[in-house]
């Protein structure tokens, strides 16, 4: 696993955050050291796939990056005739994703890896859809339409997994959770300089909302049930069913 050192003093990195070749090369390490609970969310996606994926349907990994959620579904689907559609708009991430998928030995489902804007892709016959830390990169005004597209393309009984960084309603709790997350990154050997440079790069690129806003939007677009099943500091994963 290549070490994430792109925001060190020696790193030639400026401007807004991008999912380019430099990020793709260190992405697993970046997730491990930056996103609390990420491994648990991926493991649970596999469990949900076993329980909810229906025969002859599609599963979607929207904003698939290197395909961790895609593999979690593929390795745990327990019914025949399924197809996983993994979509991202970063060529660099998808190049590596295709290599990882190709090297995977599981064959529980066919996988199509597609370069596209998730907002422009048709979603049909879906029994499981995953957006793992992806919605937060869309403009807030476009998030409801994206979720509407998802729920409209899902079968009855389908499951949607939404993982996001959030902001807390309580200012005191928000300050505490932010500080705990900073300490988490320091314990994972990120320097204050690296933390500051990445925070600046993500400003206005990753826009957070609170949990209530996410749950309300999910219900408004037509999901019957929605709730948080995993939270670690200000990182949450929500499960919604149609």
C-alpha positions as CSV (number, residue, x, y, z in Angstrom):
1,X,0.0,0.0,0.0
2,X,1.6,3.3,-1.1
3,X,1.8,5.9,1.6
4,X,-0.3,9.1,1.3
5,X,2.4,11.8,1.3
6,X,0.9,14.2,-1.4
7,X,0.2,17.0,1.1
8,X,3.6,17.0,2.8
9,X,5.9,20.0,2.5
10,X,7.7,18.3,-0.4
11,X,4.5,17.5,-2.2
12,X,3.8,19.6,-5.3
13,X,0.1,20.0,-4.5
14,X,-2.0,23.2,-4.7
15,X,-5.5,24.1,-5.7
16,X,-8.8,22.2,-5.2
17,X,-8.8,18.5,-4.3
18,X,-9.0,16.3,-7.4
19,X,-9.3,12.5,-7.8
20,X,-6.3,12.4,-10.1
21,X,-3.4,9.9,-10.6
22,X,-1.6,11.1,-7.5
23,X,-4.6,10.5,-5.3
24,X,-5.4,7.2,-7.0
25,X,-1.9,5.9,-6.3
26,X,-2.3,6.4,-2.5
27,X,-6.1,6.3,-2.1
28,X,-6.3,3.1,0.1
29,X,-3.8,4.6,2.6
30,X,-5.6,8.0,2.5
31,X,-8.9,6.3,3.4
32,X,-7.4,4.2,6.1
33,X,-5.8,7.2,7.8
34,X,-8.4,9.8,7.1
35,X,-11.9,8.2,7.3
36,X,-12.8,6.6,10.6
37,X,-15.0,3.5,10.2
38,X,-14.4,3.1,6.5
39,X,-13.4,-0.5,6.7
40,X,-16.5,-1.3,8.8
41,X,-18.8,0.4,6.2
42,X,-17.3,-1.7,3.4
43,X,-17.7,-4.9,5.4
44,X,-21.3,-4.1,6.1
45,X,-22.0,-3.4,2.5
46,X,-21.1,-7.1,1.8
47,X,-23.5,-8.2,4.6
48,X,-26.3,-6.1,3.1
49,X,-25.6,-7.5,-0.4
50,X,-26.1,-11.0,0.9
51,X,-29.4,-10.1,2.5
52,X,-31.0,-7.7,0.0
53,X,-29.7,-8.3,-3.6
54,X,-32.4,-9.9,-5.6
55,X,-31.9,-12.4,-8.5
56,X,-31.5,-11.0,-12.0
57,X,-31.1,-7.4,-10.8
58,X,-28.5,-4.7,-10.9
59,X,-26.3,-3.2,-8.2
60,X,-24.7,0.2,-8.5
61,X,-21.6,1.6,-7.0
62,X,-21.9,5.4,-7.7
63,X,-18.6,7.1,-7.3
64,X,-16.8,3.8,-7.1
65,X,-13.2,5.1,-6.9
66,X,-11.1,2.0,-6.7
67,X,-14.0,-0.4,-6.3
68,X,-14.0,-1.3,-2.7
69,X,-17.8,-1.3,-2.4
70,X,-18.1,-3.1,-5.8
71,X,-15.9,-5.9,-4.5
72,X,-17.8,-6.1,-1.2
73,X,-21.0,-6.6,-3.1
74,X,-19.5,-9.0,-5.7
75,X,-18.0,-11.3,-3.1
76,X,-21.2,-11.5,-1.0
77,X,-24.1,-11.7,-3.5
78,X,-25.8,-15.0,-2.9
79,X,-28.3,-15.0,-5.8
80,X,-27.8,-15.6,-9.6
81,X,-28.0,-13.3,-12.6
82,X,-26.8,-10.1,-11.1
83,X,-24.7,-7.3,-12.6
84,X,-22.8,-4.6,-10.8
85,X,-22.4,-1.3,-12.5
86,X,-19.4,0.7,-11.0
87,X,-19.4,4.4,-12.1
88,X,-16.9,7.2,-11.6
89,X,-15.8,10.3,-13.5
90,X,-12.1,10.0,-12.7
91,X,-10.1,8.2,-15.4
92,X,-7.1,7.7,-13.1
93,X,-9.3,6.1,-10.4
94,X,-11.0,3.9,-12.9
95,X,-7.7,2.7,-14.5
96,X,-6.7,1.3,-11.1
97,X,-10.2,0.1,-10.3
98,X,-10.3,-2.0,-13.5
99,X,-7.0,-3.6,-12.5
100,X,-8.3,-4.4,-9.0
101,X,-11.6,-5.9,-10.4
102,X,-9.7,-7.9,-12.9
103,X,-7.4,-9.4,-10.3
104,X,-10.3,-10.3,-8.0
105,X,-11.1,-14.0,-8.1
106,X,-14.8,-13.9,-7.2
107,X,-17.4,-14.4,-9.9
108,X,-20.7,-14.0,-8.1
109,X,-21.7,-11.2,-10.4
110,X,-20.6,-9.6,-13.6
111,X,-19.0,-6.1,-13.2
112,X,-19.1,-3.2,-15.6
113,X,-16.8,-0.3,-14.8
114,X,-18.0,2.9,-16.5
115,X,-16.5,6.4,-16.8
116,X,-19.4,8.8,-16.5
117,X,-21.0,11.5,-14.5
118,X,-23.3,9.7,-12.0
119,X,-26.0,12.3,-12.6
120,X,-26.3,11.3,-16.2
121,X,-26.5,7.6,-15.8
122,X,-29.8,5.7,-16.0
123,X,-30.5,3.5,-12.9
124,X,-32.8,0.6,-13.6
125,X,-33.8,-2.8,-12.1
126,X,-31.7,-2.0,-9.0
127,X,-31.9,-4.0,-5.8
128,X,-28.8,-2.3,-4.2
129,X,-27.2,1.1,-4.7
130,X,-24.2,2.4,-2.9
131,X,-22.9,6.0,-2.6
132,X,-19.9,5.8,-0.3
133,X,-18.7,9.3,0.4
134,X,-19.8,10.6,-3.0
135,X,-23.0,12.7,-2.6
136,X,-20.9,15.2,-0.6
137,X,-19.1,16.2,-3.7
138,X,-22.2,17.1,-5.6
139,X,-23.7,20.7,-5.3
140,X,-26.3,20.6,-2.6
141,X,-29.0,21.9,-5.0
142,X,-28.5,18.7,-7.1
143,X,-28.5,16.1,-4.4
144,X,-32.3,15.6,-4.2
145,X,-32.5,15.0,-8.0
146,X,-29.7,12.4,-7.7
147,X,-31.5,10.6,-4.9
148,X,-34.8,10.8,-6.9
149,X,-33.1,9.1,-9.8
150,X,-31.8,6.3,-7.5
151,X,-35.1,5.6,-5.8
152,X,-37.0,5.7,-9.1
153,X,-34.7,3.1,-10.5
154,X,-34.9,0.7,-7.6
155,X,-37.1,-2.3,-7.2
156,X,-39.4,-2.7,-4.2
157,X,-37.4,-4.1,-1.3
158,X,-34.2,-2.6,-2.6
159,X,-31.5,-1.1,-0.3
160,X,-29.5,2.1,-0.6
161,X,-26.3,2.8,1.3
162,X,-25.3,6.4,1.7
163,X,-22.0,7.2,3.6
164,X,-21.1,10.9,4.2
165,X,-19.1,13.2,6.3
166,X,-21.6,15.3,8.3
167,X,-21.7,18.4,10.5
168,X,-23.4,18.1,13.9
169,X,-26.3,20.3,14.9
170,X,-24.8,21.1,18.3
171,X,-21.9,23.5,18.0
172,X,-20.2,22.1,21.1
173,X,-20.5,18.6,19.8
174,X,-19.3,19.7,16.3
175,X,-16.2,21.2,17.8
176,X,-15.5,18.1,19.9
177,X,-16.0,15.7,17.0
178,X,-13.9,17.8,14.7
179,X,-11.1,17.8,17.3
180,X,-11.4,14.0,17.7
181,X,-11.1,13.6,14.0
182,X,-8.0,15.7,13.9
183,X,-6.5,13.6,16.6
184,X,-7.4,10.5,14.7
185,X,-5.4,11.8,11.7
186,X,-2.5,12.8,13.9
187,X,-2.4,9.3,15.4
188,X,-2.3,8.0,11.9
189,X,0.9,10.0,11.3
190,X,-0.5,13.0,9.4
191,X,1.3,16.2,10.3
192,X,-0.5,19.4,11.1
193,X,0.8,20.8,7.7
194,X,-0.7,17.9,5.8
195,X,-4.0,18.2,7.6
196,X,-4.1,21.9,6.9
197,X,-3.2,21.6,3.3
198,X,-5.8,18.9,2.6
199,X,-8.5,20.8,4.5
200,X,-7.8,23.9,2.3
201,X,-7.9,21.7,-0.9
202,X,-11.3,20.3,0.1
203,X,-12.9,23.6,1.0
204,X,-15.9,24.2,-1.2
205,X,-15.3,20.9,-2.9
206,X,-16.7,18.7,-0.2
207,X,-19.8,20.3,1.3
208,X,-21.2,18.7,4.4
209,X,-24.8,18.6,5.8
210,X,-26.3,17.3,9.0
211,X,-27.9,13.9,9.5
212,X,-31.4,15.3,9.7
213,X,-31.0,16.9,6.3
214,X,-29.9,13.6,4.8
215,X,-32.8,11.6,6.4
216,X,-35.4,14.2,5.4
217,X,-34.3,14.2,1.8
218,X,-34.3,10.5,1.6
219,X,-37.9,10.3,2.8
220,X,-39.0,13.2,0.6
221,X,-37.8,11.4,-2.6
222,X,-39.6,8.3,-1.7
223,X,-37.6,5.9,0.5
224,X,-39.9,4.2,3.0
225,X,-37.4,3.8,5.8
226,X,-34.0,5.4,6.5
227,X,-31.7,5.5,9.5
228,X,-28.1,5.7,10.6
229,X,-26.5,2.3,11.2
230,X,-22.9,3.4,11.6
231,X,-21.3,6.6,13.0
232,X,-17.7,7.3,13.9
233,X,-17.1,10.9,14.9
234,X,-18.5,13.0,12.0
235,X,-18.6,10.1,9.5
236,X,-21.9,8.3,9.1
237,X,-23.4,5.6,7.0
238,X,-27.2,5.6,6.4
239,X,-29.3,2.7,5.1
240,X,-32.5,3.4,3.3
241,X,-35.1,1.0,1.9
242,X,-37.7,1.3,-0.8
